Structure formats: structure tokens, C-alpha cells
Amino acid sequence: MKRRNLFAGAAGIAAAGLAPAFAAPGRPSTFVLVHGAWHGGWCWSRVVSRLRAAGHTVFAPTLTGLGERRHLISPQINLDTHIDDIVNLLDFEELEKVVLVGHSYAGIVISGVADRAAPRLRQLVYLDSLLLESGKSLFSDFPPAVVEQRLKAIRDTGGGVGAAAALPPSAFGVKDPTDAAWVARHLTPQPVGTYLQPLLLKAPLGNGLPKAYIECTGDPIATLEPTKARVRADAGWQRRTLATGHDAMVTAPGPLADLLIELAA
């Protein structure tokens, strides 16, 4: 009876979305989780705890000028800065066979990392993220009205740091009031150089590594639709969906962790 009650309690916790993900059979994986614009490594905390509980090694770095590294923000920060952040992490931690995950803007970052450090990687996972062709910047494919909105936000930020003020949590699909308050407290301005510098690749996108795309289907973001259409039309991608908003690591950390484990296996 006692054992039955234990299992029943565990099932109740899992149904509430509180239980950690459990590892699929096989060796544990090494994950590097890269956050999107305005965010920081903090946004992955709920996913990190679940992956580590399942026996995996996890890094969730914060890119230069954002999150707890906001004191480093400057007009000199650009896309290369953020690519170097992750390449240096891989090198100095001597990581191998990494499952590299990029959310939103960080899809561009992990594409650059794969171009420079493919031998350290095993797989790329793009989480509701952007893809760029070599030679294009983040602004290249944005509608002119969106570009002007972002540039206005940069002008309004002021301070000479060259940064765009963060969008509200609702723009990322975060609707729960407690979650939204947590996210709002941690969002920081995004360096404008990351919008303006083109991604330059020597190899085709992904550099020969397996690629997966996770599409968040709740409140889809219009600027991501060209990327998603490109992925749907290419049989070379593994595709998965999550019925949640853009910030899946906040709104659906359990299902996201389970999906990452599934893809890594």
C-alpha cells in the first residue's frame, strides 16, 4: 500500500508539471542552452534543473551585455561577440558532442558557432528561432515597420550604449502574472550591433550537423514565419511542435526538457 501511494503521488506531481524529465536510455548528453534577445541564462533555470535531474550536463551561459552581464553593454557588442561567447565556452570547458540549443535570436548565434566549432558539437536544436542566410543581418528580412519600431526603441533607450529596450513579457507568450513579473524583472536591453551585423558562414547552414527545429504554436510571432516556412519545406530538418508561447522555457519547461532529451537520444 505504501509503495502504491508513492507511485500515485509521483504521478500527481508529474501531472502538475512539477516532476523533472527522466533520461531516455543511453548515455547522458551535454546541453548548451543559448537564450534569445533581451534574455539571459536565467530564463533556462526551469529547464536546467529538469535536465540535470535526468543526469545530463547543462550549461546556460549569458551573452555579453545581457542579464547579469548587462554592465558590459556597449556599442561594440555585435553578433560576432555572442558567437565568440559560445565558442569560448566550448573551448574553455573542453566540451565535446554538445547538443547546442538556440532560442529565438540565438538561432543566428548557434548557426555561427556551428560554422566555427562543429567538431565540438553533436546536434543543433533551434527553439522557435530565426535562421539567416549567410551575408544577411537580423534586420535584413524584417518588415520595414518592424525595423523602424526597433530603431525607435534604440533611440529611445538613450545613454549612448546602442541598445533596444526589451519588449513586454506578453510579446513572448508569457501570460501567467507571476511568470510575467519574473520575466519583466530580468529582461535587459539588446545591443544594436547584434541586429546590424551580417552572419557570415563558410559552410552551408549547420555545417553538416543534424538539425532540429522546435516550433512553438501558441501565439506565433509573425517575424518567425519565413523561417518556419523554410524549415517545413526542407526534408533535412527534424521538426517538433510545442503548444505554448515563444518563451517555452518559461511557460512549458517540463515538455521542453522532455523534447530536448528525446531529440538528443
N, C-alpha and C positions, 0 to 999 in steps of 0.2 A: 504493500500500500504506500509506504513511504517513497519507494522508487517511482511508482506511478505518479504520485503527486509532484515529484521532482520534474518528471518529463512534462507534466501538464503545465507547471509553472514556466518552464523554459519555452514551451510553445506559446504561452500567453505573452511573454516578453518579446519573442520574435514577431508575433502578430502586431505588437505595438511599435515595431520598427526600432527596438532598442538593442536587440542582440547583435553582436559582431558577426561579420561574414565569416564563414568557415572555409578553409582551404580546400580546393579540389585536390584529388590525388596527384602526387608528383612532387617535385622539388619546389620549395618556396621561391618566389620571384623577388626581384628588386625593382621597385617602382620609384620613378622621379616624377612628381606631380607639379606642373608649372601653371601658375594662376594667370588669369586674364587681366585686362586693363583695369586700373583703379583698385585692384585687389592686392592681396599679399599671401604669403604662405599660410597665414591664419585661417583662410577660408576653407582649407582642406582638413581642418582638425578632426571633423567627424568621420571623414573617410580614412584618414591616417590611423586613428585608433582602431577602426574595424580591420584594416589590412594587417596591422601589426598583431592584433589579437589572433588573426588567422595564420600567423607565422611568417609573414613577409617582411622584407626590409623596405623601408619607405623614407624618402626624402621629399620635403615640400619647401623648397627654398623661396625666399622673397627676392624679386628682381630689384636691381639698383634704382633707388629713388622712390620706392613704393613701400607701403606698410611700415614696419618698424625701421626701414631703411630710408624713410622719407627725408631725413636730414641730409641725404646725399643728392637730392634732386638738383638738377642744373640743366641749362640749355644744351650741354654737351652730351647728355644721355640720348642714345638712339637705339635702333633695332640691334645693331652690332653689339652694343653694350650688354643687352639682355641675352643675346646668343652666347656671348663670352661668359656671362654669369653661369650658364648651364654647362657649357663645355668645360669651364674650370672646375665646377663641382664634380663632374665625371672624372676629370684628371686627378684632382687632389684627394678625392675619396677612393680613387682607383677602382671605380665601379665597372662591372662587366655585365653583359647580357641584360641590359636595362630595358624595362618597359617604360618608355617615355610618353607621358600623358600631357597634352596641352589643351587648356580650356580657352575658348574664345580667341582673343588676340594672340594667345600663346601658341595657337596653331601655326602662326607665322614663325614664332621663335623656334619651335621644335623642328620645323622644316629646315631652318638654318643650322640647327645643331646636327641633324642627320647628315647634312651636306659636309660637315666638318669632322664629325666624330662617329661615323657609322660603325667602326669596329667595336665600340663600347656598347652598342645598342642591339637589342633583340627585336624590338617591335615599337611602332608608333601608334598611339591612340589619340585621335582628335576628338575632343569633347565639345560638341556644339560650337565648333571653332571655324576660323577663317582659313582659307587656302589662298595663296598668291602664286601667280606665275613669276618666274624669275624676271627681274627688271621692273616689277611693279611695287608700289608702296601701298600701305593700308588705305590711303585716300584714293588710290587710282580708280577703284571700282565702286566707290561710294557715290550715291546720287549727289549732285551739286548742293542740294538743300541741306543734306546731312553734313557735308564738308563745311559749309558756311556756319552751320549750327555749332560744330566742334571748334571751328576757328574763333567764333564769337566767345565760346566758353573759355578758350585760351586767353583771349584778350581780356575778358572779364576777371580772370584769375589774378592777373597783375603780378607784381613782385619781381618781374624780370626773370622768372625761373623757366618760362616756356612750358607751361603745363595746362592741361584741360581739367576743369573741375569735374568731379565724379557725378554720374547720373544717380538718380534715387534708386533705392533697392527694388522698387516695383518694376523698374526697367529691366531687371534681371530675373523677373518672375518670382521674387521673394515677397510673399503676401502675408504670412503669419506675422502679427505685430511684434512678437518677441524676437523672431529671427530678423525682421526688417530693422529693428532698433539696433541689434548686434552688428549687422552688416553696415548700417549707416555710420556707426561709431568708428569703423575701421577703414572705410574707403578713403583713399588719398588721391590727389591729382595725378594725372598720367602725363609723363614727359612727351612733349610735342614731337621730338625727334623720332619717336617710335612710329608716329603716323606718316612722317615725311620721307624717311629713308627707304629706298627700294630694297627688296630682298634679292640678293644676287646668289644664284645657285650654279655650281659647276656641273652637277649631275641632275638627272630628272628628279622631280619631287619625290622625296622618300629615300633616294639613293639606294634603291634595291631592297629596302627593308619592308617586311609585312606592314600593311597599314589598315587600321580600323577607324571607322567614324561612328560616333555615338550622337544621334540626333535627339535633342530634347523637343518634344512635340507640344508641350504646354506653352501657350503664348509665344509662338515662334517670332523670331526677330527678322524683320524684312531684309536687313543688310546681309544676313547669312544665307538667304535663299539662293543666290547664284552659286555659292559654294556647295550647298546641299544638292542642287540640281546637277552639278558637275560630278559629285560623288555617286549619285543614283545612276548616272549614265555610264559609269566606269566599273566594269566587272572585276577590276583588280582590287576593289575595296571589300573588306568585311564591313557590314552595316548592322547597327543595332539602334533601337529606339528606347527612350525613357519618357514615360508620360508625366513629365514635370517641367518646371520652368528652366530658364537658361542656367541659373546657378544651382545645378543639380547636386553639387557637393554640399550645399546648404539645405536644400529642400527635399532631397531623396538620397541621403548618404548611404543608407543600407543597400538599396537596389543598385546604386552606382558601384559600391565596393564589390558586390556580388558580380556585376557585369565585368569589372576590371579583372577579377580573378578568373572568370570564365574565358575572357579573351586571352589572358596570359597563359592559360592552360592549353 
